[in-house]
Structure formats: C-alpha cells, structure tokens
C-alpha cells in the first residue's frame, strides 16, 4: 500500500511540475444581424434589430446602445398588403407602443422615456395591428444583407383558472405557490409562452423555462401545474424565494399562444442558457426562424389572468 501511495504521489508531483498556463485565442465570429421581433393581436409590430456581439466582451449600456442597427429597410406583409416599419426611439413611443415594448422586454415604462441608461430603438408601424389567425412575413434589408421570416398569431388558448397553494414548508407561511388549471385543445402542436407580473414590477418571462408544448399532453383536460414566478435576466435568482409569491401580492399572468417555430426558438435558447457551458450538458443549437440572420420573429395570441394572494 505504501508503495502504491508513493507512486500516486510521484505521479501527481510530475503532473503539477508539467503544468503550463495556456492562452487560447478565440477567433472573433462573423458579425451578424440579430432580430427580436413580435406581433400580437390588436397591437403594432415591434422589431428590435442589433448586431451580434462577442460573447466575452463587456455589455455596458453604451456598447448595447451602439449595437442597435439604424437605417434598415423593414417591412411586414400580411393579407396581400405591405407595411413599412419606421425606426422609433423610446422617447417617441406612443402609449400603446410603450406598453407593448415594456411587456415584451421587461423594461419599466418610465425607464423607456427617462433616457437614464441608454436609448432603446424599435422598428414599428402605426398602421398595422395584429389579428388572430393571420400570417406575417418579415423582410429586412441593410447594407446588402437580406433577412426574412414568417410567423402566425395562433388562436387564443387561455387558462381555465389561477389558484394559490401554501408553501410546502409550514415554516415558510408567508410564501405561496401559484398554480394554473389548463384544458389542452385536441389538436397537436399547441405551444405557450408565459410572463408574470407581481404588483408594480414589469412582466418577466419564466427564468429557467418560459415555454410549454402539448407534445406529451395533447387533448388532456383539467391539467393543474405550478407556475414559477418570472425573474429578471442578468442576475441569479434567490433560490430561497425563487418561484414563490407573498401575501398581498397582485399577480397578472400574460399567457401567450405561439406557433411551433416560435416555440422551438425559445425552447432551444433557454436550454442553451441553462446548460451554461456545462461539459455534461446536451449539445444544443438555438433554432432561429430568421433566414439570413439570428433571432426570432414571432406571433403571440395573448390573454391576461389576474389573482390576488389573500
């Protein structure tokens, strides 16, 4: 045993003695245009167009503002008509556009007009409003690059009910779990993205997973599941209180039907983010529906559901 231990120790010393500091130059990828755009029923389209940024670079407000792409030609076609989207800075948002941007991108409405951090830009139209069941084709042209995508606004697929249950630990009697009751249609492919709003906070999407699909529950009636509280991106959630709500909270759930390509984008993007470079994570490629670029153009059939934690 002593001999074996000595051999192990010698081997370890040899390995430590041979250790070198490695410096790996990661080549910069080719810059691409990135789209995050959506349209929901009764609301104007919103397209945010930016340039891709190196993963290991900083993300200061100035760098983010510099990534916005200006002067692109953006149009949406639907029902045989073409609509040109104009570029609008946050200070010029009208109330309806300000609400839509705030809900989708988790930016408080007052921050959009204050200009405290950076100026937010979108491409939009005052003429076009989304309609349930219609398709929308997006085309972007900028500096010789052409991006295209298509999406639909699905039929509304609302919740049956929201209800509250106490925290499973009796010692945590100030915390509550939000549940939803849902009736899945008998057609395969129904997909959902959800956001939650607590009191005066913005709408936040589910932190680890904001999308659902009925692949395993198609047509099942009277389903009940817990629904995690949405959290802001950019900081780690407090795992002691993550997903829970408190006494007196007013909760609004933004429950949005989305088509399958739209679902696949968020599902694969969230999987990639959750793996966070783990060597044991499954390989993952984000499924963009943008031809010629990165990102997503998606339709939302939105319903709102409210409950107060008594």
C-alpha positions in Angstrom: 0.0 0.0 0.0 2.9 2.4 0.9 4.5 1.6 -2.5 1.3 2.4 -4.3 0.8 5.7 -2.4 4.3 6.8 -3.2 3.7 6.1 -6.9 0.5 8.1 -6.9 2.3 11.0 -5.1 5.1 11.0 -7.5 2.7 10.9 -10.5 0.8 13.9 -9.1 4.0 15.9 -8.5 5.1 15.1 -12.0 1.8 16.4 -13.4 1.9 19.6 -11.3 5.5 20.2 -12.4 4.5 19.9 -16.0 1.5 22.3 -15.6 1.6 25.2 -18.1 -0.6 28.3 -18.4 -2.4 28.0 -21.7 -3.5 31.0 -23.6 -6.2 30.3 -26.2 -7.0 32.8 -28.8 -10.7 32.5 -29.7 -11.3 34.0 -33.2 -14.0 36.5 -33.4 -17.0 35.2 -35.3 -18.5 36.9 -38.3 -20.8 39.8 -37.2 -24.4 39.1 -38.0 -27.7 40.9 -37.7 -29.9 39.8 -34.8 -33.7 40.2 -34.8 -36.0 40.1 -31.8 -39.4 40.9 -33.2 -43.0 40.1 -32.4 -46.6 40.9 -33.2 -49.7 40.2 -31.0 -53.4 40.7 -31.6 -54.6 44.3 -31.5 -51.1 45.7 -31.2 -48.4 47.1 -33.5 -45.4 45.0 -34.6 -42.2 45.6 -32.8 -38.8 44.7 -34.3 -35.5 45.2 -32.4 -32.5 45.0 -34.8 -29.0 44.8 -33.4 -25.6 43.5 -34.4 -24.1 40.3 -32.8 -21.5 41.0 -30.1 -18.6 38.8 -29.0 -19.5 36.6 -26.0 -16.5 37.6 -23.9 -16.8 41.3 -24.4 -18.4 43.6 -21.9 -22.0 44.7 -22.2 -22.1 48.3 -21.0 -25.1 50.5 -21.7 -23.0 52.3 -24.3 -22.0 49.1 -26.0 -25.6 47.9 -26.1 -26.8 51.2 -27.5 -24.1 51.0 -30.1 -25.3 47.6 -31.2 -28.6 48.9 -32.5 -28.8 48.9 -36.3 -30.1 52.2 -37.8 -31.4 52.9 -41.2 -32.6 49.4 -42.2 -35.4 48.9 -44.6 -38.0 46.8 -42.6 -41.4 45.7 -43.9 -44.1 43.3 -42.9 -46.5 41.7 -45.4 -49.9 40.3 -44.4 -53.2 39.8 -46.3 -51.7 40.9 -49.6 -50.6 44.3 -48.2 -47.1 45.5 -47.3 -46.4 47.8 -44.3 -43.1 49.7 -44.0 -41.8 49.8 -40.4 -40.2 53.1 -39.3 -37.4 53.4 -36.7 -38.6 55.0 -33.5 -36.6 55.9 -30.4 -38.1 55.3 -26.9 -38.7 59.0 -26.3 -41.1 59.0 -29.3 -43.1 55.9 -28.3 -46.9 56.5 -28.1 -48.7 54.9 -25.1 -49.7 51.7 -26.8 -46.2 51.1 -28.2 -44.7 51.8 -24.8 -46.9 49.2 -23.2 -46.2 46.6 -25.7 -42.4 47.1 -25.5 -42.5 47.2 -21.7 -44.4 43.9 -21.5 -42.2 42.1 -24.1 -38.8 43.2 -23.0 -39.3 43.6 -19.2 -38.5 47.3 -19.2 -40.5 49.6 -16.9 -42.5 52.1 -18.9 -40.9 55.1 -17.1 -37.4 53.8 -18.0 -38.3 53.9 -21.6 -38.8 57.6 -21.6 -36.3 58.7 -18.9 -33.2 58.0 -21.0 -31.3 57.2 -17.8 -29.2 54.3 -19.2 -29.4 54.2 -23.0 -31.8 54.9 -25.8 -33.9 51.9 -26.9 -34.9 51.7 -30.6 -37.6 49.7 -32.4 -39.0 49.4 -35.9 -42.8 49.6 -35.9 -45.9 50.7 -37.8 -48.8 52.9 -36.7 -51.0 51.3 -39.4 -50.6 47.6 -38.8 -52.3 45.8 -36.0 -52.0 42.0 -35.4 -55.0 39.8 -35.9 -55.7 36.3 -34.6 -55.2 33.6 -37.2 -53.2 35.7 -39.7 -49.7 35.2 -41.0 -47.0 37.9 -41.1 -43.9 37.9 -43.4 -41.0 40.0 -42.2 -38.3 41.3 -44.6 -35.2 43.3 -43.5 -32.7 44.8 -45.9 -29.5 46.5 -44.6 -26.1 47.1 -46.2 -26.6 44.3 -48.8 -27.9 41.8 -46.2 -31.5 40.5 -46.6 -33.3 38.7 -43.7 -36.7 37.1 -44.0 -39.0 35.3 -41.6 -42.6 34.3 -41.2 -44.9 33.8 -38.2 -48.6 33.5 -37.3 -50.7 34.7 -34.4 -52.4 31.4 -33.2 -55.9 31.2 -31.9 -56.2 32.2 -28.2 -55.6 29.4 -25.8 -56.4 30.8 -22.3 -56.1 29.4 -18.9 -59.1 27.9 -17.1 -58.1 29.2 -13.7 -55.3 30.5 -11.4 -55.2 29.4 -7.8 -52.8 29.6 -4.8 -51.4 26.9 -2.5 -49.2 27.4 0.7 -45.5 26.8 0.6 -44.9 23.1 1.3 -42.7 24.0 4.3 -45.1 25.2 7.1 -42.2 27.4 8.4 -42.4 29.4 5.2 -46.0 30.5 5.8 -45.5 33.9 4.1 -44.8 32.3 0.7 -47.2 30.8 -1.7 -47.1 28.7 -4.9 -49.0 29.8 -8.0 -50.9 27.1 -9.9 -52.7 27.2 -13.2 -55.5 25.0 -14.5 -55.5 24.3 -18.2 -57.5 22.5 -20.8 -55.4 21.5 -23.8 -57.1 21.5 -27.3 -57.3 18.2 -29.1 -55.0 19.4 -31.9 -51.3 18.6 -31.6 -48.8 21.5 -31.6 -50.3 24.0 -29.2 -47.5 26.0 -27.6 -47.4 28.7 -25.0 -45.0 31.3 -23.7 -45.8 32.9 -20.3 -44.8 36.0 -18.3 -45.7 37.0 -14.8 -46.2 40.5 -13.3 -46.0 41.0 -9.5 -47.5 44.2 -8.2 -45.7 47.2 -10.0 -42.9 45.1 -11.5 -42.7 44.6 -15.2 -43.8 41.3 -16.9 -40.9 38.8 -16.6 -40.8 35.5 -18.5 -40.1 32.3 -16.7 -36.5 32.3 -15.6 -35.4 28.7 -16.5 -38.3 27.9 -18.9 -40.9 30.2 -20.3 -42.4 28.0 -22.9 -44.6 24.9 -23.0 -45.7 22.5 -25.7 -48.5 19.8 -25.7 -46.4 17.0 -27.2 -47.0 14.9 -24.1 -50.4 16.2 -23.0 -52.3 16.7 -26.3 -56.0 16.9 -25.6 -55.7 16.2 -21.9 -58.4 18.0 -19.8 -58.3 19.7 -16.4 -54.5 19.9 -16.0 -53.0 21.6 -13.0 -49.4 22.7 -12.7 -47.3 25.1 -10.6 -46.2 28.2 -12.4 -42.8 29.8 -11.5 -42.7 33.5 -10.8 -40.9 35.2 -13.7 -37.5 36.8 -12.9 -35.3 39.5 -14.5 -32.4 38.3 -16.6 -28.8 39.3 -15.7 -28.7 38.2 -12.1 -29.0 34.9 -10.3 -32.4 34.4 -8.6 -32.6 34.0 -4.8 -33.2 30.2 -4.6 -34.8 30.5 -1.1 -37.7 32.5 -2.6 -37.5 31.6 -6.3 -40.8 30.9 -7.9 -42.9 31.9 -4.9 -45.3 34.8 -4.3 -46.0 36.6 -1.0 -49.1 37.6 1.0 -50.8 40.6 -0.6 -49.2 40.2 -4.0 -51.3 41.0 -7.0 -50.3 38.6 -9.8 -51.0 39.0 -13.5 -50.1 36.2 -15.9 -49.5 37.0 -19.6 -50.3 33.7 -21.3 -49.5 33.8 -25.0 -50.2 31.1 -27.6 -47.3 30.8 -30.1 -46.6 28.8 -33.2 -44.2 25.8 -33.3 -41.2 27.6 -34.9 -41.6 30.4 -32.3 -41.7 27.8 -29.5 -38.6 26.0 -30.8 -36.6 29.2 -30.7 -37.3 29.9 -27.0 -37.0 26.3 -26.0 -33.6 25.8 -27.5 -32.3 29.2 -26.4 -33.3 28.6 -22.8 -31.8 25.1 -22.9 -28.5 26.6 -24.1 -28.6 29.3 -21.4 -29.4 26.7 -18.7 -26.6 24.4 -19.7 -24.2 27.5 -19.4 -21.3 25.7 -21.0 -21.6 22.6 -18.8 -19.4 19.7 -20.1 -22.1 17.2 -19.2 -24.9 19.2 -20.8 -26.5 18.0 -24.1 -25.3 19.7 -27.3 -27.7 22.4 -28.3 -28.2 24.8 -31.2 -30.7 27.6 -30.9 -33.4 27.2 -33.6 -33.7 30.7 -35.1 -36.5 31.2 -37.6 -34.7 34.2 -39.3 -33.3 33.4 -42.7 -30.0 35.2 -43.2 -29.5 36.2 -39.6 -30.1 35.3 -36.0 -33.0 35.7 -33.6 -36.8 35.3 -33.8 -39.9 36.9 -35.4 -42.9 35.5 -33.5 -46.6 36.0 -33.2 -48.5 36.0 -29.8 -52.1 35.3 -29.1 -52.2 36.9 -25.6 -54.7 36.5 -22.8 -54.2 38.0 -19.3 -55.2 36.4 -16.0 -55.2 38.0 -12.5 -55.2 36.8 -9.0 -54.5 38.4 -5.6 -52.7 36.4 -2.8 -55.1 37.0 0.1 
